[in-house]
Amino acid sequence: MPSFTSLAIPALYQTSRQFAPRSMTALRRAQFSVKTSQKPEVVTFEEIDSLIKKKDKNVVLIDVRDANEVAQGVIPTSHHVPLANIQEALSLPDKEFEHRYGFKKFGKDDEVIFYCRSGRRSGMAFDYAKGQGYNGVRNYSGSWLDYEAKSKGQ
């Protein structure tokens, strides 16, 4: 009777060959077929500054700080949706969202950047939105403190 290894090894080898790429070209093609245009989830000051200067309306910048913090200053072009309201806001129908927050609700694939004072709350908003299927969300981790310090230096 043949041993287990003499029967199993050729079968495993044959199975693995079915899924192996036929050539290095096929392997490279598979590696680079992943969508490379997807932006990183963390946003830099330079990106924020560029968005403001271009007045890019395709990107929604959302301030998740409390109203008293927003009164101290905001990043230009941003909209205010407090972190405490994010869960409810994302579940609102489009028209009700627009009525309540004063801007058009973004879609699940639209580019949206959250910021707060230092990056903690915007990270929470980012995580929640990502968990709800919003694929275009990003986080300005430096947030208001970073923006304020660097924009004054320009």
LINURZI-V5641 format. One record per residue. N is the residue number from 1. SS is DSSP state (helix for helix, strand for strand, loop for the rest). PHI is phi in degrees with one decimal (999 if undefined). NEAR is the number of other ideal C-beta (glycine too) atoms within 8 Angstrom. Layout:
n	ss	phi	near
N	SS	PHI	NEAR
N	SS	PHI	NEAR
This chain:
n	ss	phi	near
1	loop	999	2
2	loop	-71.0	4
3	loop	-73.1	6
4	helix	-58.1	5
5	helix	-64.9	6
6	helix	-68.5	8
7	helix	-88.3	9
8	helix	-76.5	8
9	helix	-60.2	8
10	helix	-60.7	8
11	helix	-66.7	8
12	helix	-64.9	8
13	helix	-61.6	8
14	helix	-64.4	8
15	helix	-64.0	8
16	helix	-66.5	8
17	helix	-68.4	7
18	helix	-62.9	6
19	helix	-100.3	5
20	loop	-76.8	6
21	loop	-64.5	7
22	loop	-74.1	4
23	loop	-155.1	6
24	helix	-64.7	6
25	helix	-62.5	6
26	helix	-64.8	9
27	helix	-63.9	9
28	helix	-61.7	8
29	helix	-61.3	8
30	helix	-65.8	8
31	helix	-64.3	7
32	helix	-98.0	7
33	loop	-79.8	5
34	loop	-66.2	5
35	loop	-62.0	4
36	loop	-95.9	5
37	loop	-83.7	4
38	loop	-66.8	4
39	loop	-79.8	6
40	loop	-63.9	5
41	loop	-73.9	7
42	strand	-102.5	8
43	loop	-102.5	10
44	loop	-102.1	8
45	helix	-57.6	10
46	helix	-59.7	6
47	helix	-65.9	8
48	helix	-61.5	15
49	helix	-59.8	11
50	helix	-64.4	9
51	helix	-60.6	12
52	helix	-66.5	10
53	helix	-64.8	6
54	helix	-80.2	6
55	loop	53.7	6
56	loop	-68.5	7
57	loop	-85.1	4
58	loop	-83.6	5
59	strand	-115.7	9
60	strand	-100.4	10
61	strand	-103.8	13
62	strand	-119.2	13
63	strand	-91.6	14
64	loop	-102.9	14
65	loop	-74.0	12
66	loop	-73.2	7
67	helix	-58.4	7
68	helix	-66.6	6
69	helix	-74.2	9
70	helix	-62.9	11
71	loop	-62.4	5
72	loop	-79.5	5
73	loop	146.5	5
74	loop	-138.0	8
75	loop	-79.9	11
76	loop	-53.7	5
77	loop	75.6	7
78	loop	-82.9	10
79	strand	-117.7	10
80	strand	-107.3	11
81	loop	-137.9	10
82	loop	-56.5	10
83	helix	-53.6	10
84	helix	-61.0	5
85	helix	-104.5	8
86	helix	-57.4	13
87	helix	-58.3	7
88	helix	-66.1	7
89	helix	-59.4	11
90	helix	-70.4	10
91	helix	-93.3	5
92	loop	-71.8	10
93	loop	-64.0	5
94	helix	-51.1	8
95	helix	-64.9	6
96	helix	-67.2	8
97	helix	-59.7	11
98	helix	-62.6	11
99	helix	-64.5	6
100	helix	-75.4	8
101	helix	-107.0	11
102	loop	80.7	5
103	loop	-149.0	7
104	loop	-65.4	5
105	loop	-68.1	9
106	loop	-83.4	8
107	loop	-87.4	6
108	loop	-67.1	7
109	loop	-107.6	5
110	loop	-72.8	9
111	strand	-81.0	9
112	strand	-130.7	14
113	strand	-117.8	15
114	strand	-96.9	15
115	strand	-145.9	17
116	loop	-141.1	15
117	loop	-83.3	10
118	loop	-128.3	7
119	loop	112.9	14
120	helix	-70.2	8
121	helix	-68.3	11
122	helix	-65.3	15
123	helix	-64.2	11
124	helix	-66.9	10
125	helix	-62.9	15
126	helix	-57.4	13
127	helix	-59.6	8
128	helix	-64.6	11
129	helix	-61.1	13
130	helix	-60.2	10
131	helix	-64.7	6
132	loop	-90.6	7
133	loop	94.8	6
134	loop	-83.3	11
135	loop	-81.5	7
136	loop	-92.9	11
137	strand	-76.6	12
138	strand	-140.7	14
139	strand	-127.7	15
140	loop	-87.5	16
141	loop	-67.4	10
142	loop	-74.4	9
143	helix	53.3	13
144	helix	-59.6	15
145	helix	-60.5	9
146	helix	-66.7	12
147	helix	-61.5	14
148	helix	-61.2	9
149	helix	-64.6	8
150	helix	-78.3	10
151	helix	-73.7	9
152	helix	-72.0	6
153	loop	-78.6	5
154	loop	-83.3	5
